[in-house]
Amino acid sequence: MAVELWETLKDSITAYTGLAPTTFFTLVALALAFYYVVSELFGSPDNRHQQRPRDFEEQQPLPPPVQLGEISGEELKQYDGSDSKKPLLMAIKGQIYDVSQSRMFYGPGGPYALFAGKDASRALAKMSFEEKDLTGDISGLGPFELEALQDWEYKFMSKYVKVGTVKEIVPVSDGASNDESVESTNPETKPAEAVASESAKPSEDGPSGSVAAETVDKTDGDVDKKD
């Protein structure tokens, strides 16, 4: 049945076109290829204009990283990717890195977007996405967590550019200042050395009691010799 249909088709092609079947199918293939090329070159202008800006945005080079120096944690929050004109920054162990080239991961909507604009050392060490772990405090971490954090740091050092450091805020303890104020405001409290020096200092009003007794004994002895 299939052979009869093929023979009938060949006879029809030869009868209506005057061409051999192989020649006919070759011309059909060339016509389809020509149509495809022409449609790509002279297609709809709207489609071409929509695709070119998208390709341009994807291929647009990133600006060079800007060195920020030492900034505070509050200033670092300004670089969380919410402002597209600012670089996308992230810190590990107090070192700030420009992660703008990985905006798909650390930018808004990315899987690690909550780490951007913060020192996320503790969260990376614990692989935690909780808000309480988004801090640079790594005290109390175990050896495996510290090793994981070290791996993250090596990765960032090899892939991204360091642009600054996070300013450390050292809390001032009130204990030392309170002790100093107590000593300065209590005039009755005197150092032990001062008390000892005052007790050893001779009286300015006259000789001490032992010296006066010796003088009286010598006077009585002279009087007895004369008698």
Protein Blocks (a to p, Z undefined) as FASTA:
>chain_A
ZZmmmmmmmmmmmmmnopafklmmmmmmmmmmmmmmmmmmmmcfklmmmmmmmmmmmmpc
cdddddebjadfklmmmmnopamkbccdddeehiacdfklmmmmmmghiaklmmgopack
lmmmnopabfklmcfbfghiafklmmmmmmmmmmmmmmmccfbdcdddddddfklmmmmm
mmmmmmkbccfklmmmmmmpccfkbccfklmmmmmmmmmmmmmmmZZ
